[in-house]
Amino acid sequence: MARGVLDLSAQASRDEFLREVEAEAGTKVSVCYQCGKCAGSCPVSFAMDWEPFQIMRLVQLGAVEEVLNSRAIWLCVSCTACSERCPREVDVAAVMDALRILARRKGYRAPEGEIATFHNLFLDTVRAGGRLHELGLMARYKLGTMNLFSDLDVGMTMMRHGKLKLLPHRIAGTDSLRNLFARVRERGQRGERR
């Protein structure tokens, strides 16, 4: 391309990705100016390949491959500390959630398969009993990844201190919860957004 000539098709593609993410997340990524408060409050940013504000910038730039192939979107724990501290009121946690949805919808896989396995098992556990049963989740995760003995010492310590319950505690109204999951699944299959 000649110097000084704008590539309008590339710009349109970048804008399309930004609009798609904003529509899915229900927040304006375009107003983020990368102050870094989100990264400063993120408990897992140390393990991310891109910090949250960098993900926001990559979305603004339309860097689809970099964003949807990143570890960061899968490592986000949705604690919402980033969203609470954002001076521009960008719901960063919702953006990360939207990016995971878009990644799955477009056929991208989590860089580390165990992350997607953990997410799916977490939702299955909540769907079954209405709340998280940590011991059941970890047992299924360890069996699913065949990584049986890592963290065994931590698990045993937690058991001794009563932090992991042997049996799950079910909430009342699990039928309503299952119906909610079914409706969300239907909406996803129809391609509906939030």
Secondary structure as UniProt FT lines:
FT   TURN            3..4
FT   HELIX           8..25
FT   HELIX           29..31
FT   HELIX           37..41
FT   TURN            43..44
FT   HELIX           45..47
FT   HELIX           52..61
FT   HELIX           64..68
FT   HELIX           72..75
FT   HELIX           81..85
FT   TURN            87..88
FT   HELIX           92..105
FT   TURN            106..107
FT   HELIX           113..129
FT   HELIX           134..145
FT   TURN            150..151
FT   HELIX           152..160
FT   TURN            161..162
FT   TURN            172..173
FT   HELIX           174..190
//
